[in-house]
Amino acid sequence: MKIWYWHKENDTEPRGPISQDELIELAKNGDLKRDHKVWKEGFDDWINADSVSDIFSIPPPINTKKIKSPSIENSSNSKTVTNITPQSEKGETNVSNNSAKEKSNYELKGVGGWLTFFCVALTIIGPLVGIGQLNTSWEEISPAFDIYPILESAMWLETLSIVGIMIYGFFVGIMIWGGNENGKLIAEKYLKIRLSTFIIVEFIILLMVSGDSFLRSIMIEEILIAIFAELTFFGVWFSYFKKSKRVANTYAT
């Protein structure tokens, strides 16, 4: 995938886009130096080429420069000199720290951390919890079917919608876990469809029981609690996919 740009010290325009394999080839030929700058979408700024792993197969040379104390010819006029740090070395230290930070952000990539937890939630935790909740709901509500027949139809509608979302979420989790390059878009689409489907189904159920004021008053409270929980789930994970450094680095285009 051609996502990298690079430039030499005196370049006025960036070169690229090129793939990482092409960057490695430039490094082997000597066209790309360790202090040349590289960039791809998701980076805040240009970084040194040697901050990107695997581009240079040979490690950089060890800095053997030492700071020598000035010679003192007249001991009677000598003074103790301490904490001498050349300005240029301070600048090199700051650049090194910035490069290390940028390299750390770059290495935060791939399915791991909270992204893995999202996949586990969709493929394992979600189905187990969802099936358990459905089973409990049927056991608690089924005795009232004789008194409120409409409740059975409402339960079937809710059950089918939840099972459908669980199956959809399972395949979304598998695709992201498997390294699908469109994982971010797939997850965001899933979250939007899940939320809109849930709200629509709950609204239909509310309309179904609207003929009975007692039943409607009970269902409104239950539905509002369920919608709040679903909105919280959507808000947390949608924000994660928008702001996460790992997501940005993994699905950079």
C-alpha positions as a printed NumPy array, in Angstrom:
array([[  0.   ,   0.   ,   0.   ],
       [  1.56 ,   3.339,  -1.077],
       [  1.031,   5.545,   1.967],
       [  4.489,   6.987,   2.734],
       [  5.97 ,  10.379,   1.777],
       [  9.588,  11.431,   2.29 ],
       [ 11.93 ,  14.335,   1.623],
       [ 15.58 ,  15.274,   1.836],
       [ 16.903,  18.3  ,   3.675],
       [ 16.713,  20.75 ,   0.759],
       [ 13.517,  19.447,  -0.857],
       [ 10.685,  21.948,  -1.26 ],
       [  8.045,  19.323,  -2.09 ],
       [  7.466,  15.878,  -0.538],
       [  8.199,  12.769,  -2.59 ],
       [  5.655,   9.959,  -2.858],
       [  3.399,   8.297,  -2.166],
       [  5.435,   5.073,  -1.999],
       [  5.138,   1.784,  -0.117],
       [  7.234,   0.757,   2.886],
       [  9.035,  -1.801,   0.7  ],
       [ 10.068,   1.038,  -1.612],
       [ 11.309,   3.014,   1.43 ],
       [ 13.453,   0.03 ,   2.405],
       [ 14.834,  -0.173,  -1.139],
       [ 15.715,   3.549,  -1.078],
       [ 17.531,   3.014,   2.225],
       [ 19.504,   0.087,   0.787],
       [ 20.546,   2.182,  -2.227],
       [ 21.618,   5.055,  -0.003],
       [ 19.022,   7.471,  -1.389],
       [ 17.146,   7.535,   1.93 ],
       [ 19.282,   8.552,   4.91 ],
       [ 18.521,   8.057,   8.564],
       [ 17.96 ,  11.782,   9.132],
       [ 15.653,  12.204,   6.142],
       [ 12.038,  12.825,   7.048],
       [  9.089,  10.492,   6.419],
       [  5.34 ,  10.89 ,   6.992],
       [  2.009,   9.137,   6.451],
       [ -1.578,   9.946,   7.327],
       [ -2.147,   9.725,  11.081],
       [  1.232,  11.284,  12.022],
       [  1.204,  14.731,  13.645],
       [  4.44 ,  15.759,  11.938],
       [  7.389,  14.502,   9.885],
       [  9.722,  12.059,  11.696],
       [ 13.225,  10.784,  11.062],
       [ 13.341,   7.791,   8.737],
       [ 15.235,   5.709,  11.307],
       [ 12.264,   6.085,  13.704],
       [ 10.279,   3.648,  11.536],
       [ 11.094,   0.028,  12.264],
       [ 12.388,  -2.312,   9.529],
       [ 13.49 ,   0.447,   7.113],
       [ 17.171,   0.233,   8.092],
       [ 18.43 ,  -3.311,   8.657],
       [ 21.833,  -2.08 ,   9.943],
       [ 21.784,  -0.403,  13.392],
       [ 22.966,   3.213,  13.635],
       [ 26.578,   3.857,  14.72 ],
       [ 27.286,   4.295,  18.423],
       [ 28.008,   7.884,  19.418],
       [ 31.456,   7.784,  21.001],
       [ 31.966,  11.555,  21.331],
       [ 33.045,  12.588,  24.806],
       [ 32.894,  15.993,  26.432],
       [ 36.439,  16.887,  27.542],
       [ 37.072,  19.292,  30.368],
       [ 39.198,  22.296,  29.371],
       [ 42.89 ,  22.036,  30.334],
       [ 43.908,  24.182,  33.259],
       [ 47.446,  25.559,  33.017],
       [ 47.442,  27.804,  36.091],
       [ 46.136,  25.947,  39.149],
       [ 46.029,  29.128,  41.202],
       [ 43.421,  30.689,  38.878],
       [ 41.495,  27.466,  38.188],
       [ 37.792,  27.096,  38.85 ],
       [ 35.693,  23.917,  39.05 ],
       [ 33.497,  23.528,  35.974],
       [ 30.338,  21.446,  36.384],
       [ 27.137,  20.634,  34.512],
       [ 28.525,  21.615,  31.093],
       [ 25.967,  20.651,  28.446],
       [ 26.531,  22.065,  24.94 ],
       [ 23.475,  23.675,  23.386],
       [ 23.728,  21.431,  20.326],
       [ 23.593,  18.326,  22.516],
       [ 20.458,  19.654,  24.252],
       [ 18.845,  20.055,  20.845],
       [ 19.836,  16.503,  19.901],
       [ 18.296,  15.217,  23.14 ],
       [ 14.983,  16.993,  22.441],
       [ 14.892,  15.622,  18.884],
       [ 15.65 ,  12.142,  20.193],
       [ 12.814,  12.373,  22.737],
       [ 10.382,  13.599,  20.072],
       [ 11.428,  10.798,  17.723],
       [ 10.95 ,   8.222,  20.475],
       [  7.453,   9.571,  21.164],
       [  6.559,   9.536,  17.469],
       [  7.949,   6.015,  17.113],
       [  5.863,   4.924,  20.102],
       [  2.715,   6.336,  18.465],
       [  3.591,   4.545,  15.226],
       [  4.084,   1.21 ,  16.969],
       [  0.609,   1.523,  18.563],
       [ -0.855,  -0.313,  15.598],
       [ -2.803,  -3.468,  14.794],
       [ -5.613,  -5.286,  16.57 ],
       [ -4.768,  -5.021,  20.252],
       [ -5.783,  -3.267,  23.463],
       [ -9.335,  -1.889,  23.429],
       [ -9.726,  -2.846,  19.772],
       [ -9.297,  -6.497,  20.741],
       [-11.774,  -6.047,  23.595],
       [-14.304,  -4.639,  21.104],
       [-13.917,  -7.788,  18.975],
       [-14.249, -10.045,  22.026],
       [-17.377,  -8.143,  23.091],
       [-19.02 ,  -8.698,  19.702],
       [-18.024, -12.329,  19.192],
       [-18.088, -13.804,  22.708],
       [-19.321, -11.574,  25.538],
       [-22.219,  -9.971,  23.621],
       [-23.825, -13.211,  22.396],
       [-23.506, -14.896,  25.806],
       [-24.982, -11.935,  27.691],
       [-27.679, -11.352,  25.051],
       [-28.868, -14.971,  25.075],
       [-28.948, -14.985,  28.869],
       [-30.986, -11.769,  29.011],
       [-33.442, -13.025,  26.388],
       [-33.939, -16.278,  28.281],
       [-34.594, -14.366,  31.519],
       [-37.015, -11.972,  29.798],
       [-39.071, -14.829,  28.314],
       [-39.302, -16.57 ,  31.686],
       [-40.467, -13.389,  33.44 ],
       [-42.91 , -12.121,  30.81 ],
       [-44.441, -15.331,  29.377],
       [-46.871, -15.783,  32.33 ],
       [-48.48 , -12.479,  31.333],
       [-49.16 , -13.559,  27.727],
       [-52.644, -14.817,  28.633],
       [-53.563, -11.429,  30.092],
       [-51.717,  -9.304,  27.515],
       [-51.481, -11.302,  24.236],
       [-49.793,  -8.355,  22.512],
       [-46.782,  -8.886,  24.792],
       [-45.936, -12.161,  23.044],
       [-45.793, -10.431,  19.65 ],
       [-43.659,  -7.661,  21.15 ],
       [-41.28 , -10.207,  22.665],
       [-40.884, -12.025,  19.357],
       [-40.125,  -8.747,  17.579],
       [-37.526,  -7.784,  20.17 ],
       [-35.998, -11.277,  20.179],
       [-35.617, -11.379,  16.395],
       [-34.055,  -7.911,  16.308],
       [-31.576,  -8.728,  19.096],
       [-30.587, -12.047,  17.517],
       [-30.14 , -10.326,  14.154],
       [-27.898,  -7.64 ,  15.67 ],
       [-25.895, -10.296,  17.547],
       [-25.263, -12.259,  14.341],
       [-24.303,  -9.074,  12.49 ],
       [-21.997,  -8.034,  15.346],
       [-20.383, -11.484,  15.434],
       [-19.313, -11.218,  11.784],
       [-18.156,  -7.605,  12.288],
       [-15.966,  -8.73 ,  15.204],
       [-14.515, -11.599,  13.157],
       [-13.671,  -9.269,  10.231],
       [-11.936,  -6.703,  12.453],
       [-10.127,  -9.394,  14.446],
       [ -8.978, -10.951,  11.176],
       [ -7.281,  -7.701,  10.113],
       [ -9.747,  -6.376,   7.533],
       [ -8.256,  -3.145,   6.171],
       [-11.676,  -1.443,   6.331],
       [-12.202,  -2.339,   9.984],
       [-12.834,   1.24 ,  11.132],
       [-15.567,   1.843,   8.533],
       [-17.115,  -1.575,   9.228],
       [-17.252,  -0.862,  12.984],
       [-18.737,   2.626,  12.587],
       [-21.405,   1.309,  10.191],
       [-22.261,  -1.494,  12.621],
       [-22.636,   0.924,  15.538],
       [-24.953,   3.209,  13.548],
       [-27.127,   0.333,  12.278],
       [-27.279,  -1.232,  15.743],
       [-28.423,   1.996,  17.417],
       [-30.988,   2.933,  14.756],
       [-32.406,  -0.624,  14.649],
       [-32.75 ,  -0.734,  18.418],
       [-34.552,   2.617,  18.614],
       [-36.927,   1.743,  15.747],
       [-37.832,  -1.647,  17.27 ],
       [-38.446,  -0.154,  20.719],
       [-40.648,   2.548,  19.173],
       [-42.697,  -0.101,  17.324],
       [-43.108,  -2.094,  20.549],
       [-44.323,   1.039,  22.317],
       [-46.912,   1.567,  19.582],
       [-48.015,  -2.075,  19.906],
       [-48.834,  -1.701,  23.617],
       [-50.191,   1.845,  23.401],
       [-53.795,   0.592,  23.594],
       [-53.373,  -0.376,  27.252],
       [-52.448,   2.572,  29.509],
       [-51.147,   0.375,  32.353],
       [-49.001,  -1.734,  30.052],
       [-47.801,   1.369,  28.208],
       [-46.667,   3.09 ,  31.431],
       [-44.617,   0.031,  32.427],
       [-43.067,  -0.376,  28.979],
       [-42.093,   3.3  ,  28.655],
       [-39.864,   3.092,  31.716],
       [-38.232,  -0.144,  30.524],
       [-37.704,   1.229,  27.007],
       [-36.14 ,   4.497,  28.212],
       [-33.644,   2.605,  30.375],
       [-32.76 ,   0.294,  27.467],
       [-32.32 ,   3.219,  25.037],
       [-30.065,   5.059,  27.516],
       [-27.842,   1.972,  27.845],
       [-27.671,   1.578,  24.071],
       [-26.83 ,   5.265,  23.559],
       [-24.014,   4.918,  26.102],
       [-22.612,   1.877,  24.268],
       [-22.775,   3.745,  20.963],
       [-21.199,   6.933,  22.335],
       [-18.263,   5.173,  24.007],
       [-17.273,   2.996,  21.054],
       [-17.995,   5.525,  18.298],
       [-15.763,   8.06 ,  20.11 ],
       [-13.076,   5.394,  20.461],
       [-13.   ,   4.692,  16.712],
       [-12.86 ,   8.429,  15.991],
       [-10.097,   9.378,  18.456],
       [ -7.967,   6.275,  19.091],
       [ -4.297,   6.485,  17.977],
       [ -4.268,   2.713,  17.446],
       [ -7.286,   2.907,  15.153],
       [ -5.764,   5.858,  13.237],
       [ -2.445,   4.036,  12.735],
       [ -4.044,   0.681,  11.887],
       [ -6.544,   1.998,   9.352],
       [ -4.541,   4.895,   7.867],
       [ -5.366,   5.368,   4.174]])
